[in-house]
Amino acid sequence: MTAPQTVPFFDMARLLEPLRDDLHAAFDRCLRHGTFVLGPEVQTFEGRLARYLGMPHAVGVSSGTDALLATLLGLQRTAGGVAPLAPGDEVLTTPFSFISTATSILRAGLRPVFADLAPGKLHPGVDQFEAAWTPRTRAVLVVHLFGEPLELSQVKGLCRDHGAVLLEDCAQAIGATFKHGAAVGSAGLAGCFSFFPAKNLGALGDGGAVVTADDALAACVREKRQHGQAMRYQFEHLGGNFRLDALQAAMLGVLLPHLDPWVAERRRNAARYHAALGQVARLRPDLLRLPADAPGHSWNQYVVRTGDRATLRNALQGAGVQTQIYYPSALHQQGALAAAHPPATLPEAELACREVLALPIAPGLTEAAQDRVIAAIQSAW
């Protein structure tokens, strides 16, 4: 008997196949004009991205990680009307994210401090941030994890009351909107985006962007991405090589018009999971809990929680379904951060790491393939 075809977790080659001619044309255009670092491709993409997100400024950078790093370095010069950050200042963030959320803080000479997740959630709430606050806290870096737009009014108020800066890590959340319709990245002083290929808007390599309504911060980030260069060969402040490649900007310019249809497809896939798996989740919440269906969610990942992950993952694997675990360890458990963060126990984050499992949801997931995922889950126990 022939084994069933694998249900891939994400198949970017299939997603891009219909756009092959347009991508080739953009590549050929770059070859003809010969500008491969910054230049017209980056400027054009920045303008289109800023309009898409409804923001005055979008600054293309080399990755989502460098978007965070350049912003955090920039905040040590200008911080939107509050005192700039200083080396050693604390930045509150989540322990349940990709490691660059925290290492970017550390690389900028600041100190990451983790607030535990709210009970049953995959992110800290205002109570958790308030509990972790100290006299050294100068900023809060929230993460719109898996594409879920977080309600930030209370966290924003907490920062305002303390004269601190609110930043948004939107690496997984392009295409997500708050309940009033504004794009994620618009609530804080700056929003940081990633164009890693697995993101909703993925480049053919690395890329990222910083968006802000603050003129001074935008100018500072532009300097930081060019080694701190304000004028040619004039370096008044330290920066880095954080530039977005022109080729990647050209590719992203082809893909950006398709972002909304792709997000719409992700939302349809999420709705089918919710409808088909809701009864299992209601009857056996110990075995299956579905992600929050927040308005404006862009569903970069569809992550369920289960008290029996091994059984569920084995059932899906047996049905030929690829899954991923985001994340098997919390950030306070990572050795690279041990020297920066004292030993801590963050029980909600540690529990999440034991329970989470991501299912296929990307565009190109057929109904037949999704039905196989659903059937495997329904019959897992």
C-alpha positions in Angstrom: 0.0 0.0 0.0 1.3 3.4 -0.9 1.9 5.7 2.0 -0.3 8.9 2.0 1.3 12.0 0.7 2.8 14.2 3.5 0.8 17.2 4.6 3.7 19.8 4.7 3.9 22.3 7.5 4.7 25.0 5.0 5.5 24.8 1.3 6.9 28.1 0.2 8.0 26.9 -3.2 4.4 25.9 -4.0 3.2 29.3 -2.7 5.6 31.2 -5.0 5.2 29.1 -8.1 2.4 31.3 -9.6 4.5 34.4 -9.1 7.7 33.0 -10.8 7.5 35.3 -13.8 7.0 38.4 -11.7 9.8 37.5 -9.4 12.1 36.9 -12.3 11.2 40.2 -13.8 12.0 42.0 -10.5 15.4 40.2 -10.4 16.2 41.2 -13.9 15.3 44.8 -13.1 17.9 44.8 -10.3 20.5 43.3 -12.6 19.9 46.0 -15.1 20.2 49.0 -12.8 23.0 47.3 -10.7 22.1 48.8 -7.3 22.1 46.0 -4.8 22.4 47.8 -1.5 19.6 50.2 -0.5 18.7 52.4 -3.5 15.4 52.6 -5.4 14.2 49.1 -4.7 14.4 49.6 -1.0 12.9 53.1 -1.1 10.0 51.9 -3.2 9.3 49.0 -0.9 9.6 51.1 2.2 7.0 53.5 0.8 4.6 50.7 -0.1 5.0 49.0 3.3 4.4 52.3 5.2 1.2 52.9 3.2 0.1 49.3 3.8 0.6 49.6 7.6 -0.7 53.2 7.8 2.5 54.5 9.2 4.6 57.6 8.3 7.9 55.7 8.3 9.1 52.3 7.3 12.8 51.6 7.4 14.0 48.4 5.7 16.7 46.4 7.6 18.5 43.1 7.2 16.3 41.0 9.5 13.6 41.1 12.2 16.4 40.6 14.7 18.2 43.7 13.4 15.0 45.6 13.4 14.8 45.1 17.1 18.5 45.8 17.6 18.6 49.0 15.5 15.5 50.3 17.4 16.8 49.5 20.8 20.1 51.2 19.9 18.2 54.2 18.5 16.2 54.5 21.7 19.4 55.3 23.5 19.5 58.6 21.5 15.8 59.5 21.2 12.8 57.9 22.9 9.7 59.8 21.7 9.6 62.5 24.3 10.8 60.5 27.4 14.4 60.2 28.5 16.5 58.0 26.2 17.4 54.6 27.5 20.8 54.1 29.1 23.1 51.0 29.2 21.9 48.6 31.9 18.3 49.8 31.8 15.7 47.1 32.0 13.3 46.1 29.2 10.3 43.9 30.2 9.4 41.2 27.7 7.9 37.8 27.4 9.8 34.5 28.1 7.8 32.8 25.4 9.2 33.9 22.1 12.0 33.4 19.7 15.3 34.1 21.3 16.1 37.3 19.3 13.4 39.1 21.3 15.6 38.9 24.3 19.1 38.8 22.8 18.5 42.0 20.9 17.9 43.7 24.2 21.1 42.3 25.6 23.1 43.2 22.5 21.9 46.8 22.8 23.5 47.0 26.2 20.2 46.7 28.0 18.8 44.1 30.4 15.9 41.8 29.5 13.6 41.0 32.3 10.9 38.4 31.8 7.3 38.7 33.0 5.5 35.3 33.2 2.6 34.6 30.9 -0.9 35.3 32.1 -2.6 32.1 33.2 -3.8 30.1 30.2 -2.4 32.6 27.8 0.7 32.7 25.6 1.7 36.2 26.5 2.1 38.3 29.7 -0.8 40.7 30.6 -0.6 44.0 32.3 -0.7 42.4 35.7 2.4 40.3 34.9 4.3 43.3 33.5 3.4 45.4 36.6 4.6 42.6 38.9 8.0 42.5 37.1 8.4 46.3 37.1 11.4 47.7 39.0 12.9 51.2 39.3 15.2 50.3 36.4 12.4 49.4 34.0 12.5 51.8 31.0 10.6 49.9 28.3 8.2 47.1 27.6 8.7 45.0 24.5 5.5 43.1 23.7 5.3 40.2 21.1 2.3 39.7 18.9 3.0 36.0 19.0 1.8 33.7 16.1 0.0 36.7 14.6 -2.3 37.4 17.6 -2.8 41.2 18.0 -2.6 41.9 21.7 -4.9 44.4 23.4 -2.3 47.0 24.5 -4.3 49.9 26.0 -3.5 48.9 29.6 0.1 48.2 28.9 0.4 51.4 27.0 -1.1 53.2 30.1 1.3 51.5 32.4 4.3 52.7 30.2 2.8 56.2 30.1 2.4 56.4 33.9 6.0 55.4 34.4 7.6 57.4 31.6 8.6 54.2 29.8 8.6 53.2 26.1 6.3 50.6 24.5 7.7 48.6 21.6 6.1 46.0 19.5 7.7 42.8 18.2 5.6 42.1 15.1 7.9 39.6 13.6 5.1 37.0 13.3 2.2 39.4 12.9 2.3 41.3 9.6 -1.3 41.4 8.3 -2.7 41.5 11.8 -4.9 44.4 13.0 -6.1 45.7 16.3 -9.9 45.6 16.9 -10.2 49.2 15.8 -8.6 48.3 12.4 -5.1 49.8 12.8 -2.1 47.6 12.0 0.0 46.0 14.6 3.1 48.1 15.1 1.2 51.3 15.4 0.4 51.2 19.1 3.9 51.7 20.5 6.7 54.0 19.6 8.0 51.5 17.0 7.0 48.2 15.5 9.6 45.6 14.3 8.8 43.2 11.5 10.5 40.2 10.1 10.4 38.9 6.5 12.0 35.6 7.2 10.6 33.1 4.6 8.2 31.4 7.0 6.5 34.7 7.9 3.1 35.7 6.3 5.2 38.1 4.1 8.4 36.2 3.6 11.4 37.2 1.5 13.6 34.8 -0.5 16.1 35.2 2.4 16.3 37.5 5.4 14.8 40.9 5.8 13.0 43.2 8.2 11.6 46.6 8.8 11.0 49.2 11.6 7.9 51.3 11.4 7.3 54.4 13.5 5.4 57.7 13.5 8.4 59.4 15.3 10.5 61.4 12.8 13.6 61.4 15.1 13.5 57.7 15.7 13.1 56.9 12.0 16.1 59.1 11.2 18.1 57.4 13.9 17.3 53.9 12.7 18.3 54.9 9.2 21.6 56.0 10.6 22.0 52.9 12.7 21.5 50.5 9.7 24.4 52.3 7.9 27.0 51.9 10.7 25.7 55.1 12.4 26.4 57.2 9.3 24.5 60.5 9.2 26.5 61.9 6.2 28.9 60.0 3.9 31.9 58.9 6.0 30.7 60.9 9.0 30.1 58.6 12.0 29.0 60.4 15.2 27.3 57.3 16.7 27.8 53.6 16.6 25.6 51.5 14.4 25.8 48.4 12.4 25.4 46.8 8.9 21.6 46.4 9.1 20.7 47.2 5.5 17.9 45.5 3.5 19.3 44.1 0.3 17.8 45.6 -2.8 17.1 42.2 -4.3 15.1 41.2 -1.2 13.2 44.5 -1.4 12.4 43.9 -5.0 11.1 40.4 -4.2 9.0 41.7 -1.3 7.6 44.4 -3.6 6.2 41.6 -5.8 4.8 39.7 -2.8 3.2 42.5 -0.8 0.1 42.8 -2.9 -0.6 39.1 -2.2 -0.3 39.5 1.6 -4.0 40.2 2.3 -5.3 37.2 0.2 -2.8 35.0 1.9 -3.8 36.2 5.3 -7.5 35.7 4.3 -6.7 32.1 3.5 -5.0 31.6 6.8 -8.1 32.9 8.5 -10.3 30.5 6.6 -8.1 27.6 7.6 -8.2 28.7 11.3 -12.0 29.0 11.1 -12.2 25.4 9.8 -10.0 24.2 12.6 -12.1 26.0 15.2 -15.4 24.7 13.8 -14.2 21.1 13.5 -12.2 20.8 16.7 -14.4 22.9 19.0 -16.3 19.9 20.4 -13.2 18.0 21.3 -11.8 21.1 23.0 -15.0 21.6 24.9 -15.4 18.0 26.0 -11.7 17.3 26.8 -9.9 20.6 27.6 -7.2 18.6 29.3 -6.4 17.0 25.9 -7.0 19.9 23.5 -7.3 23.7 23.8 -7.6 25.9 20.8 -5.9 29.2 20.3 -7.8 32.4 21.0 -9.6 33.6 17.9 -8.8 37.2 18.4 -10.3 39.8 15.9 -7.6 40.8 13.4 -5.5 37.6 14.0 -3.2 37.0 11.0 -2.5 33.3 11.9 1.2 33.0 11.2 0.8 29.8 13.3 -2.1 27.8 14.6 -0.9 26.6 18.0 -3.0 24.2 20.1 -2.3 23.2 23.7 -2.5 19.7 25.0 -1.7 17.8 28.2 -0.6 14.8 26.1 1.5 16.3 23.3 3.4 13.0 22.6 0.2 11.1 21.8 -1.2 14.0 19.6 2.1 14.5 17.7 2.5 10.8 17.1 -1.1 10.5 15.8 -0.4 13.4 13.4 2.9 12.0 12.3 1.3 8.6 11.6 -1.2 10.4 9.3 1.6 12.1 7.4 1.1 15.5 9.0 4.1 17.7 9.8 3.9 19.7 13.0 6.3 22.0 14.9 6.8 22.9 18.5 7.1 26.7 19.1 8.8 26.8 21.7 10.2 23.7 23.5 12.1 25.9 26.1 11.3 29.3 27.5 13.9 32.1 27.2 14.8 32.2 30.9 15.9 28.6 30.4 18.3 29.3 27.6 22.0 29.2 28.5 22.8 32.1 26.2 20.8 34.3 28.6 21.8 32.8 31.9 24.3 35.6 32.7 21.8 38.3 31.8 18.9 37.0 33.8 19.1 35.5 37.3 17.7 32.0 37.8 13.9 32.1 37.8 10.8 30.0 37.8 8.1 31.1 35.4 5.6 28.4 35.7 3.1 29.5 33.1 5.8 29.9 30.4 7.3 26.5 31.4 3.8 24.9 31.2 3.2 26.4 27.7 6.5 24.9 26.5 5.3 21.5 27.5 1.9 21.8 25.9 2.1 23.7 22.6 1.9 22.2 19.1 1.6 24.0 15.8 -0.5 22.6 13.0 -0.3 23.3 9.3 -2.2 26.5 8.4 -0.3 28.3 5.6 -1.8 29.2 2.2 -1.9 26.2 -0.1 -3.3 23.9 2.6 -6.1 22.1 0.8 -9.4 21.2 2.4 -8.5 17.5 1.9 -5.2 17.9 3.6 -6.8 19.9 6.4 -9.4 17.2 6.8 -6.6 14.7 7.4 -5.2 16.9 10.1 -8.6 17.2 11.8 -9.3 13.5 11.5 -6.0 12.6 13.1 -6.6 14.9 16.0 -10.2 13.6 16.5 -8.9 10.0 16.6 -5.7 10.6 18.6 -7.2 9.5 22.0 
